[in-house]
Amino acid sequence: MEKHELVIVGGSAGGIQAAICAQKHHGLKDILVIRMEEKVLVPCGIPYIFGTLGAVSKNIIPDKILGEAGLKIGEVVAIDRNNKTVKLKSGEQIGYNKLVLATGSSPLQPPIPGIDKENVWFAWKNTDYLERLAEVINGTGDIVVIGGGFIGLEFADECRKRGHKVTVVELLEYCLQLVCNTELCIRAEEALRSNSIEIITGDAVKSIDGTGRAESVTLQSGKQIKCDLVVVGIGVRPNVQLAENAGLEIGVTGGIKVDEFQRTNDSSIFAVGDCAEKYSFFNGAPTPLRLASIATREGKIAAANLFQPQWRNVGTIGVFSTVLGNTAIAVAGLTEAKACEMGYDIIVGEAEAASKHPGTMPEAHPMRVRLAFCRRSGKIVGGCACCTHTVGEVANIIAAAIVNGMTMEQIAMFPMGTHPWLTASPLAYQITDAASNALHKAKNIASVS
Amino acid sequence: MEKHELVIVGGSAGGIQAAICAQKHHGLKDILVIRMEEKVLVPCGIPYIFGTLGAVSKNIIPDKILGEAGLKIGEVVAIDRNNKTVKLKSGEQIGYNKLVLATGSSPLQPPIPGIDKENVWFAWKNTDYLERLAEVINGTGDIVVIGGGFIGLEFADECRKRGHKVTVVELLEYCLQLVCNTELCIRAEEALRSNSIEIITGDAVKSIDGTGRAESVTLQSGKQIKCDLVVVGIGVRPNVQLAENAGLEIGVTGGIKVDEFQRTNDSSIFAVGDCAEKYSFFNGAPTPLRLASIATREGKIAAANLFQPQWRNVGTIGVFSTVLGNTAIAVAGLTEAKACEMGYDIIVGEAEAASKHPGTMPEAHPMRVRLAFCRRSGKIVGGCACCTHTVGEVANIIAAAIVNGMTMEQIAMFPMGTHPWLTASPLAYQITDAASNALHKAKNIASVS
């Protein structure tokens, strides 16, 4: 029987990163990655297949990234923990010393009447499926996107670029509400609406109607939207059947339970990425965040801990960004609503300035930062930035501040660098100024109470 | 006699920021800023006057930034510390309770024969002077720039954009050598050379020749360069005469000596910005870095400490960035040469990946990061990034890592966010991957020794 020092089940972000880091950290050569897909998609690139990139083939992670790890295409259907083997659908058995589960997630399929119609599509991470969707979309007309999260909005924006009339339906009051402060939600919606995308919020889909094919979508409000195609992007559920069948514990958000070293309740088995339970950096509680950037981090951590616990996963912060129309938005850490819900007494500081300096530099645009701090400790708990294309890295500065527990004083004094072409002025650098603004408010509150 | 709670001498970055923060932090209304200039230039914007911006008037900091602080145009010629007054050239005396000196710096004028010719210019922060230079440059031909530091190179690049033939002469082996790793120096030089700027390094200017006007520059090597105008940008000296005359102590790099709260040896007098001595974040030793971003930080710190020590200046890291041609470069912390000189045993990690992901996204370009770590502590001591326009903020992420003493393990596990339009792939994010690369090297060294 074939046997490997390390077997990784799943070949997307988390699995790949585990394979890379196991080679780097342990010099492990005897690694086998088993995955179902012939080719692996760049997960965050999926919406761009339908607009900017124009083809599935432009959104593939090349297998050479796996280095010297072996690769087998197949479906693992069972884990025998006693004999430390996995069984493939083909019947083949493969032994492991250490096993990393990176089985990912699948699109949620809400129980809406008509959801099974042939022209209702999901963001399956499968090249064949998405190639068919790309083909179908090319010849189609109006599109309804169910779900105003990142995937839904990016998908809507890309289809709009190809000339489709697009309507987004979101259950909550705002799109992106679970991950962004209201201000950013509004900016995101405005960016899309200004490009003629219709956005309906605070309304649910009651049914997808039509004879055979979906021809319209009916909302709870009674509103009907005609369409030629429906795309559903309301979230994912972790793929944990394999783990569950093997007796591995499952967490409250539905992921495989892991400790701070990414170990499951079987010390030879690790879980990373969308299939693994996440825990909040802030209070250690389970949190439903699922992102490729989180998956790769967990892959690294698991690889470092294979033979002895070395790296502790201090928890998930949640760092997101996107570009809708020409509006970039980014967030790191807790939204203000979430922070309040968790019991924080927060103080919010904000600052806006031209993205270049002086503001007369070409293509200088307003750039805003909002930071939320715990009033008692002074520590940053979250922040967001918009609307220029540096905000992805600005969110990473905020993430660095969060992970290091920086206070409003420390951030106000942060020794940032600035340059006319690349940043705001040193007199108006948004991150430090937002911290100063929070300090100022904290002082005023303190002097009143 | 007029008297103010706070008098600030100098109205550029450091003075302005002190005025703003004294209002914010102490609710101080009784502030007077005394400066020599009618209008204040954006210091880092000066080179752009001569190309991108096209006019001095587009590079002015509006006085409204001073808020409720008073403003007086005049030259302070003496400080009477016993009576706590400053004396203006006009003879007027003004009393202070607290005094902030933000007198800035002046261009160094090397003792080169011919340096005093009328068409030899310097980067004086003076609107009239620069307006005259802008006028003269418009009608001129070939330009020699003496000094291959940031100001010199940016000036050269801007003049090139206006169609001038430009030659840069740098004494050291590479341009930017004192602040950048060799790799970045080479990229900067390549960016300029590819735009037909001639760069001569490792050669000094022996004389500036011509009858009356500068007509050519003769180098130590014997080489002669014909020119119609010379610009000198070899650095600055702090303006400390006023402080020195008042008996304030001067540091070894020529700045006004300050403690960690920006106080001079007179506890009523603070110094900030280019006129103040800087101390290294790494070992507390005096360091000759002078930047507007450092000045504004010191302005904030001084303002917070006016009435009692509150904020400690933990020292200067040094965060720089620029764009030459279309090549952006950025650095934070120690160069590798400087770190070695200071006694660090360093390990360098590097990583390169497309700036967007997948690499098939429009306008994805290679982006590189190099990070240097202290081998013993594992802590980051410096880093640099090139060549895309997000590197200014990437250097600030590196600065955040430095100021928080992050180790290679912590940076390798850093919970960055990624997005196709805004950053590298989560599988190839340069900062985390450079840290992983350093870890890998550290491990190999450890296993050998």
Interface residues (C-beta under 8 A of the other chain):
Chain A: A13 I16 Q17 I20 C21 K24 H25 V42 C44 G45 Y48 T52 L53 K58 N59 I60 I61 I65 F281 L291 A292 S293 I294 A295 T296 R297 K300 I301 W311 N313 V314 T316 I317 V319 F320 S321 T322 V323 A328 A330 A332 H357 P358 T360 M361 P362 H389 T390 V391 G392 E393 V394 A395 N396 I397 A399 A400 A401 V403 N404 M406 E409 Q410 A412 M413 F414 P415 M416 G417 T418 H419 P420 W421 L422 T423 S425 P426 L427 Y429 I431 T432 S436 L439 H440 K443
Chain B: A13 I16 Q17 I20 C21 K24 H25 V42 C44 G45 Y48 T52 L53 K58 N59 I60 I61 I65 F281 L291 A292 S293 I294 A295 T296 R297 K300 I301 W311 N313 V314 T316 I317 V319 F320 S321 T322 V323 A328 A330 A332 H357 P358 T360 M361 P362 H389 T390 V391 G392 E393 V394 A395 N396 I397 A399 A400 A401 V403 N404 M406 E409 Q410 A412 M413 F414 P415 M416 G417 T418 H419 P420 W421 L422 T423 S425 P426 L427 Y429 I431 T432 S436 L439 H440 K443
